[in-house]
Amino acid sequence: MRIALINENSQAAKNGVIYNALKKVADQYGFEVDNYGMYTADDACQLTYVQVGILAAALLNSKAADYVITGCGTGEGAMLACNSFPGVICGHVEDALDAYTFAQINDGNAIAIPFAKGFGWGGDLNLEYIFEKLFCEPSGQGYPRERAVPEQRNKKILDEVKKHTYNQDLVEIFKSLDPELVKGTFQGEKFSELFFKNCKDEKIAEYIKTLL
């Protein structure tokens, strides 16, 4: 699995703490972690939580990443932005129980964490516990297990609903948005280095190249 970490500007100073906690857990499972930043509060590329959603959609729909870890101060804005796009099912996760139940019941591909709310002493440990429970088992198995069949059925229904309620052509969606908003999303220091070597959708890659 390839996991992408995205930080928006209000919580960029915590990028190193978040990355270290994620990498520690990912290494146990042989997962790869790509850190898309922001890396510091002073980065030239200043991502808003809306741009987090744009970037997450590009990564997941192009299969440059299999999973996205993101968030903002409360986690709510990043979650809403991610869920504004097709191909993204993002849960709001505050603790390890949220992580486990979201993975097992909702079988999503992104989480948004509140990196400011309640993030004090032990915040790094809470992140480790979240990532441990998020990835400790294959997702979508149901919780409790006797609820697996209806939960898996509901997930398939949700996927089908999203096919009809979302425009599935991500490039056309990007073209309909403010060009500067979209272009600014892909200006991160390591974006090109990380994205293009892992992207598996030529149409999305070619469109982003025109922006860069």
C-alpha positions as protocol buffer text, in pm:
chain_id: "A"
residue {
  index: 1
  type: MET
  ca { x: 0 y: 0 z: 0 }
}
residue {
  index: 2
  type: ARG
  ca { x: 116 y: 352 z: -80 }
}
residue {
  index: 3
  type: ILE
  ca { x: 0 y: 611 z: 174 }
}
residue {
  index: 4
  type: ALA
  ca { x: 6 y: 986 z: 108 }
}
residue {
  index: 5
  type: LEU
  ca { x: 32 y: 1241 z: 389 }
}
residue {
  index: 6
  type: ILE
  ca { x: -109 y: 1589 z: 323 }
}
residue {
  index: 7
  type: ASN
  ca { x: -98 y: 1884 z: 565 }
}
residue {
  index: 8
  type: GLU
  ca { x: -277 y: 2214 z: 515 }
}
residue {
  index: 9
  type: ASN
  ca { x: -130 y: 2546 z: 625 }
}
residue {
  index: 10
  type: SER
  ca { x: -276 y: 2585 z: 975 }
}
residue {
  index: 11
  type: GLN
  ca { x: -118 y: 2260 z: 1096 }
}
residue {
  index: 12
  type: ALA
  ca { x: 192 y: 2247 z: 877 }
}
residue {
  index: 13
  type: ALA
  ca { x: 425 y: 2281 z: 1174 }
}
residue {
  index: 14
  type: LYS
  ca { x: 312 y: 1935 z: 1292 }
}
residue {
  index: 15
  type: ASN
  ca { x: 408 y: 1764 z: 965 }
}
residue {
  index: 16
  type: GLY
  ca { x: 723 y: 1604 z: 1106 }
}
residue {
  index: 17
  type: VAL
  ca { x: 542 y: 1465 z: 1412 }
}
residue {
  index: 18
  type: ILE
  ca { x: 261 y: 1323 z: 1197 }
}
residue {
  index: 19
  type: TYR
  ca { x: 499 y: 1177 z: 939 }
}
residue {
  index: 20
  type: ASN
  ca { x: 714 y: 1006 z: 1203 }
}
residue {
  index: 21
  type: ALA
  ca { x: 411 y: 845 z: 1371 }
}
residue {
  index: 22
  type: LEU
  ca { x: 272 y: 731 z: 1036 }
}
residue {
  index: 23
  type: LYS
  ca { x: 605 y: 602 z: 908 }
}
residue {
  index: 24
  type: LYS
  ca { x: 666 y: 405 z: 1229 }
}
residue {
  index: 25
  type: VAL
  ca { x: 340 y: 216 z: 1182 }
}
residue {
  index: 26
  type: ALA
  ca { x: 361 y: 186 z: 803 }
}
residue {
  index: 27
  type: ASP
  ca { x: 707 y: 31 z: 824 }
}
residue {
  index: 28
  type: GLN
  ca { x: 567 y: -253 z: 1034 }
}
residue {
  index: 29
  type: TYR
  ca { x: 340 y: -353 z: 745 }
}
residue {
  index: 30
  type: GLY
  ca { x: 579 y: -280 z: 460 }
}
residue {
  index: 31
  type: PHE
  ca { x: 370 y: 16 z: 342 }
}
residue {
  index: 32
  type: GLU
  ca { x: 524 y: 314 z: 158 }
}
residue {
  index: 33
  type: VAL
  ca { x: 463 y: 670 z: 280 }
}
residue {
  index: 34
  type: ASP
  ca { x: 483 y: 973 z: 52 }
}
residue {
  index: 35
  type: ASN
  ca { x: 494 y: 1304 z: 236 }
}
residue {
  index: 36
  type: TYR
  ca { x: 334 y: 1572 z: 15 }
}
residue {
  index: 37
  type: GLY
  ca { x: 366 y: 1842 z: 281 }
}
residue {
  index: 38
  type: MET
  ca { x: 318 y: 2113 z: 375 }
}
residue {
  index: 39
  type: TYR
  ca { x: 644 y: 2061 z: 559 }
}
residue {
  index: 40
  type: THR
  ca { x: 662 y: 2387 z: 755 }
}
residue {
  index: 41
  type: ALA
  ca { x: 435 y: 2684 z: 812 }
}
residue {
  index: 42
  type: ASP
  ca { x: 667 y: 2890 z: 589 }
}
residue {
  index: 43
  type: ASP
  ca { x: 647 y: 2669 z: 277 }
}
residue {
  index: 44
  type: ALA
  ca { x: 612 y: 2860 z: -48 }
}
residue {
  index: 45
  type: CYS
  ca { x: 315 y: 2640 z: -137 }
}
residue {
  index: 46
  type: GLN
  ca { x: 43 y: 2723 z: 115 }
}
residue {
  index: 47
  type: LEU
  ca { x: -231 y: 2459 z: 98 }
}
residue {
  index: 48
  type: THR
  ca { x: -579 y: 2535 z: 227 }
}
residue {
  index: 49
  type: TYR
  ca { x: -807 y: 2255 z: 343 }
}
residue {
  index: 50
  type: VAL
  ca { x: -1000 y: 2297 z: 17 }
}
residue {
  index: 51
  type: GLN
  ca { x: -680 y: 2226 z: -176 }
}
residue {
  index: 52
  type: VAL
  ca { x: -625 y: 1921 z: 45 }
}
residue {
  index: 53
  type: GLY
  ca { x: -942 y: 1781 z: -111 }
}
residue {
  index: 54
  type: ILE
  ca { x: -821 y: 1857 z: -463 }
}
residue {
  index: 55
  type: LEU
  ca { x: -483 y: 1695 z: -399 }
}
residue {
  index: 56
  type: ALA
  ca { x: -636 y: 1390 z: -230 }
}
residue {
  index: 57
  type: ALA
  ca { x: -871 y: 1340 z: -525 }
}
residue {
  index: 58
  type: ALA
  ca { x: -584 y: 1365 z: -773 }
}
residue {
  index: 59
  type: LEU
  ca { x: -374 y: 1113 z: -581 }
}
residue {
  index: 60
  type: LEU
  ca { x: -649 y: 856 z: -524 }
}
residue {
  index: 61
  type: ASN
  ca { x: -815 y: 877 z: -865 }
}
residue {
  index: 62
  type: SER
  ca { x: -481 y: 852 z: -1046 }
}
residue {
  index: 63
  type: LYS
  ca { x: -374 y: 570 z: -814 }
}
residue {
  index: 64
  type: ALA
  ca { x: -59 y: 761 z: -724 }
}
residue {
  index: 65
  type: ALA
  ca { x: -169 y: 672 z: -369 }
}
residue {
  index: 66
  type: ASP
  ca { x: -392 y: 404 z: -223 }
}
residue {
  index: 67
  type: TYR
  ca { x: -472 y: 590 z: 98 }
}
residue {
  index: 68
  type: VAL
  ca { x: -459 y: 954 z: 212 }
}
residue {
  index: 69
  type: ILE
  ca { x: -389 y: 1075 z: 565 }
}
residue {
  index: 70
  type: THR
  ca { x: -483 y: 1437 z: 611 }
}
residue {
  index: 71
  type: GLY
  ca { x: -659 y: 1678 z: 843 }
}
residue {
  index: 72
  type: CYS
  ca { x: -678 y: 2036 z: 961 }
}
residue {
  index: 73
  type: GLY
  ca { x: -743 y: 2212 z: 1291 }
}
residue {
  index: 74
  type: THR
  ca { x: -1072 y: 2031 z: 1358 }
}
residue {
  index: 75
  type: GLY
  ca { x: -1050 y: 1776 z: 1078 }
}
residue {
  index: 76
  type: GLU
  ca { x: -1396 y: 1878 z: 957 }
}
residue {
  index: 77
  type: GLY
  ca { x: -1292 y: 2106 z: 670 }
}
residue {
  index: 78
  type: ALA
  ca { x: -1044 y: 1857 z: 526 }
}
residue {
  index: 79
  type: MET
  ca { x: -1303 y: 1578 z: 550 }
}
residue {
  index: 80
  type: LEU
  ca { x: -1568 y: 1784 z: 372 }
}
residue {
  index: 81
  type: ALA
  ca { x: -1325 y: 1892 z: 101 }
}
residue {
  index: 82
  type: CYS
  ca { x: -1211 y: 1536 z: 37 }
}
residue {
  index: 83
  type: ASN
  ca { x: -1566 y: 1406 z: 19 }
}
residue {
  index: 84
  type: SER
  ca { x: -1653 y: 1673 z: -237 }
}
residue {
  index: 85
  type: PHE
  ca { x: -1481 y: 1462 z: -504 }
}
residue {
  index: 86
  type: PRO
  ca { x: -1549 y: 1127 z: -671 }
}
residue {
  index: 87
  type: GLY
  ca { x: -1331 y: 834 z: -576 }
}
residue {
  index: 88
  type: VAL
  ca { x: -1272 y: 958 z: -221 }
}
residue {
  index: 89
  type: ILE
  ca { x: -1438 y: 826 z: 96 }
}
residue {
  index: 90
  type: CYS
  ca { x: -1292 y: 1020 z: 387 }
}
residue {
  index: 91
  type: GLY
  ca { x: -1374 y: 964 z: 752 }
}
residue {
  index: 92
  type: HIS
  ca { x: -1331 y: 1202 z: 1046 }
}
residue {
  index: 93
  type: VAL
  ca { x: -1102 y: 1025 z: 1294 }
}
residue {
  index: 94
  type: GLU
  ca { x: -1015 y: 1151 z: 1641 }
}
residue {
  index: 95
  type: ASP
  ca { x: -891 y: 834 z: 1811 }
}
residue {
  index: 96
  type: ALA
  ca { x: -803 y: 470 z: 1759 }
}
residue {
  index: 97
  type: LEU
  ca { x: -1164 y: 351 z: 1794 }
}
residue {
  index: 98
  type: ASP
  ca { x: -1274 y: 592 z: 1520 }
}
residue {
  index: 99
  type: ALA
  ca { x: -992 y: 463 z: 1301 }
}
residue {
  index: 100
  type: TYR
  ca { x: -1076 y: 96 z: 1350 }
}
residue {
  index: 101
  type: THR
  ca { x: -1452 y: 128 z: 1306 }
}
residue {
  index: 102
  type: PHE
  ca { x: -1418 y: 354 z: 1000 }
}
residue {
  index: 103
  type: ALA
  ca { x: -1180 y: 106 z: 837 }
}
residue {
  index: 104
  type: GLN
  ca { x: -1390 y: -200 z: 917 }
}
residue {
  index: 105
  type: ILE
  ca { x: -1741 y: -58 z: 868 }
}
residue {
  index: 106
  type: ASN
  ca { x: -1698 y: 214 z: 605 }
}
residue {
  index: 107
  type: ASP
  ca { x: -1394 y: 82 z: 418 }
}
residue {
  index: 108
  type: GLY
  ca { x: -1282 y: 426 z: 302 }
}
residue {
  index: 109
  type: ASN
  ca { x: -956 y: 544 z: 148 }
}
residue {
  index: 110
  type: ALA
  ca { x: -882 y: 864 z: 342 }
}
residue {
  index: 111
  type: ILE
  ca { x: -906 y: 1001 z: 694 }
}
residue {
  index: 112
  type: ALA
  ca { x: -909 y: 1356 z: 828 }
}
residue {
  index: 113
  type: ILE
  ca { x: -766 y: 1407 z: 1176 }
}
residue {
  index: 114
  type: PRO
  ca { x: -815 y: 1713 z: 1404 }
}
residue {
  index: 115
  type: PHE
  ca { x: -452 y: 1815 z: 1445 }
}
residue {
  index: 116
  type: ALA
  ca { x: -527 y: 2112 z: 1673 }
}
residue {
  index: 117
  type: LYS
  ca { x: -832 y: 2003 z: 1873 }
}
residue {
  index: 118
  type: GLY
  ca { x: -711 y: 1823 z: 2186 }
}
residue {
  index: 119
  type: PHE
  ca { x: -361 y: 1782 z: 2045 }
}
residue {
  index: 120
  type: GLY
  ca { x: -150 y: 1827 z: 2355 }
}
residue {
  index: 121
  type: TRP
  ca { x: 63 y: 1602 z: 2572 }
}
residue {
  index: 122
  type: GLY
  ca { x: 63 y: 1253 z: 2418 }
}
residue {
  index: 123
  type: GLY
  ca { x: -58 y: 1379 z: 2080 }
}
residue {
  index: 124
  type: ASP
  ca { x: 211 y: 1184 z: 1900 }
}
residue {
  index: 125
  type: LEU
  ca { x: 107 y: 865 z: 2080 }
}
residue {
  index: 126
  type: ASN
  ca { x: -255 y: 920 z: 1985 }
}
residue {
  index: 127
  type: LEU
  ca { x: -147 y: 944 z: 1621 }
}
residue {
  index: 128
  type: GLU
  ca { x: 42 y: 616 z: 1646 }
}
residue {
  index: 129
  type: TYR
  ca { x: -261 y: 445 z: 1800 }
}
residue {
  index: 130
  type: ILE
  ca { x: -483 y: 583 z: 1523 }
}
residue {
  index: 131
  type: PHE
  ca { x: -255 y: 453 z: 1249 }
}
residue {
  index: 132
  type: GLU
  ca { x: -211 y: 117 z: 1423 }
}
residue {
  index: 133
  type: LYS
  ca { x: -585 y: 56 z: 1440 }
}
residue {
  index: 134
  type: LEU
  ca { x: -645 y: 197 z: 1092 }
}
residue {
  index: 135
  type: PHE
  ca { x: -411 y: -53 z: 927 }
}
residue {
  index: 136
  type: CYS
  ca { x: -400 y: -346 z: 1172 }
}
residue {
  index: 137
  type: GLU
  ca { x: -640 y: -560 z: 962 }
}
residue {
  index: 138
  type: PRO
  ca { x: -767 y: -562 z: 604 }
}
residue {
  index: 139
  type: SER
  ca { x: -1045 y: -303 z: 589 }
}
residue {
  index: 140
  type: GLY
  ca { x: -1410 y: -368 z: 518 }
}
residue {
  index: 141
  type: GLN
  ca { x: -1446 y: -683 z: 728 }
}
residue {
  index: 142
  type: GLY
  ca { x: -1728 y: -539 z: 936 }
}
residue {
  index: 143
  type: TYR
  ca { x: -1761 y: -454 z: 1303 }
}
residue {
  index: 144
  type: PRO
  ca { x: -1888 y: -634 z: 1492 }
}
residue {
  index: 145
  type: ARG
  ca { x: -1820 y: -927 z: 1261 }
}
residue {
  index: 146
  type: GLU
  ca { x: -2180 y: -1048 z: 1273 }
}
residue {
  index: 147
  type: ARG
  ca { x: -2272 y: -717 z: 1105 }
}
residue {
  index: 148
  type: ALA
  ca { x: -2028 y: -772 z: 818 }
}
residue {
  index: 149
  type: VAL
  ca { x: -2283 y: -869 z: 552 }
}
residue {
  index: 150
  type: PRO
  ca { x: -2517 y: -568 z: 587 }
}
residue {
  index: 151
  type: GLU
  ca { x: -2224 y: -331 z: 632 }
}
residue {
  index: 152
  type: GLN
  ca { x: -2050 y: -455 z: 319 }
}
residue {
  index: 153
  type: ARG
  ca { x: -2380 y: -432 z: 132 }
}
residue {
  index: 154
  type: ASN
  ca { x: -2428 y: -72 z: 246 }
}
residue {
  index: 155
  type: LYS
  ca { x: -2074 y: 17 z: 135 }
}
residue {
  index: 156
  type: LYS
  ca { x: -2150 y: -116 z: -215 }
}
residue {
  index: 157
  type: ILE
  ca { x: -2473 y: 85 z: -220 }
}
residue {
  index: 158
  type: LEU
  ca { x: -2283 y: 400 z: -121 }
}
residue {
  index: 159
  type: ASP
  ca { x: -2025 y: 340 z: -396 }
}
residue {
  index: 160
  type: GLU
  ca { x: -2307 y: 304 z: -649 }
}
residue {
  index: 161
  type: VAL
  ca { x: -2481 y: 619 z: -525 }
}
residue {
  index: 162
  type: LYS
  ca { x: -2158 y: 817 z: -562 }
}
residue {
  index: 163
  type: LYS
  ca { x: -2128 y: 702 z: -923 }
}
residue {
  index: 164
  type: HIS
  ca { x: -2456 y: 876 z: -998 }
}
residue {
  index: 165
  type: THR
  ca { x: -2422 y: 1185 z: -778 }
}
residue {
  index: 166
  type: TYR
  ca { x: -2066 y: 1282 z: -871 }
}
residue {
  index: 167
  type: ASN
  ca { x: -1920 y: 1377 z: -1207 }
}
residue {
  index: 168
  type: GLN
  ca { x: -1670 y: 1095 z: -1252 }
}
residue {
  index: 169
  type: ASP
  ca { x: -1433 y: 1282 z: -1486 }
}
residue {
  index: 170
  type: LEU
  ca { x: -1188 y: 1439 z: -1244 }
}
residue {
  index: 171
  type: VAL
  ca { x: -1008 y: 1642 z: -1510 }
}
residue {
  index: 172
  type: GLU
  ca { x: -1335 y: 1806 z: -1614 }
}
residue {
  index: 173
  type: ILE
  ca { x: -1408 y: 1884 z: -1251 }
}
residue {
  index: 174
  type: PHE
  ca { x: -1065 y: 2045 z: -1210 }
}
residue {
  index: 175
  type: LYS
  ca { x: -1117 y: 2249 z: -1529 }
}
residue {
  index: 176
  type: SER
  ca { x: -1445 y: 2384 z: -1392 }
}
residue {
  index: 177
  type: LEU
  ca { x: -1280 y: 2517 z: -1075 }
}
residue {
  index: 178
  type: ASP
  ca { x: -1082 y: 2837 z: -1020 }
}
residue {
  index: 179
  type: PRO
  ca { x: -762 y: 2775 z: -1222 }
}
residue {
  index: 180
  type: GLU
  ca { x: -539 y: 2942 z: -963 }
}
residue {
  index: 181
  type: LEU
  ca { x: -690 y: 2733 z: -685 }
}
residue {
  index: 182
  type: VAL
  ca { x: -619 y: 2411 z: -874 }
}
residue {
  index: 183
  type: LYS
  ca { x: -276 y: 2517 z: -998 }
}
residue {
  index: 184
  type: GLY
  ca { x: -170 y: 2619 z: -648 }
}
residue {
  index: 185
  type: THR
  ca { x: -258 y: 2274 z: -518 }
}
residue {
  index: 186
  type: PHE
  ca { x: 20 y: 2112 z: -719 }
}
residue {
  index: 187
  type: GLN
  ca { x: 302 y: 2354 z: -639 }
}
residue {
  index: 188
  type: GLY
  ca { x: 441 y: 2163 z: -342 }
}
residue {
  index: 189
  type: GLU
  ca { x: 816 y: 2125 z: -313 }
}
residue {
  index: 190
  type: LYS
  ca { x: 814 y: 1748 z: -374 }
}
residue {
  index: 191
  type: PHE
  ca { x: 486 y: 1711 z: -563 }
}
residue {
  index: 192
  type: SER
  ca { x: 628 y: 1639 z: -908 }
}
residue {
  index: 193
  type: GLU
  ca { x: 895 y: 1406 z: -771 }
}
residue {
  index: 194
  type: LEU
  ca { x: 639 y: 1196 z: -583 }
}
residue {
  index: 195
  type: PHE
  ca { x: 336 y: 1216 z: -807 }
}
residue {
  index: 196
  type: PHE
  ca { x: 451 y: 1145 z: -1161 }
}
residue {
  index: 197
  type: LYS
  ca { x: 654 y: 833 z: -1079 }
}
residue {
  index: 198
  type: ASN
  ca { x: 349 y: 675 z: -912 }
}
residue {
  index: 199
  type: CYS
  ca { x: 58 y: 813 z: -1116 }
}
residue {
  index: 200
  type: LYS
  ca { x: -122 y: 547 z: -1320 }
}
residue {
  index: 201
  type: ASP
  ca { x: -372 y: 771 z: -1501 }
}
residue {
  index: 202
  type: GLU
  ca { x: -222 y: 937 z: -1807 }
}
residue {
  index: 203
  type: LYS
  ca { x: -510 y: 1182 z: -1854 }
}
residue {
  index: 204
  type: ILE
  ca { x: -478 y: 1323 z: -1502 }
}
residue {
  index: 205
  type: ALA
  ca { x: -99 y: 1334 z: -1530 }
}
residue {
  index: 206
  type: GLU
  ca { x: -106 y: 1521 z: -1862 }
}
residue {
  index: 207
  type: TYR
  ca { x: -358 y: 1773 z: -1731 }
}
residue {
  index: 208
  type: ILE
  ca { x: -149 y: 1845 z: -1421 }
}
residue {
  index: 209
  type: LYS
  ca { x: 161 y: 1885 z: -1636 }
}
residue {
  index: 210
  type: THR
  ca { x: -17 y: 2166 z: -1825 }
}
residue {
  index: 211
  type: LEU
  ca { x: -64 y: 2346 z: -1493 }
}
residue {
  index: 212
  type: LEU
  ca { x: 298 y: 2310 z: -1392 }
}
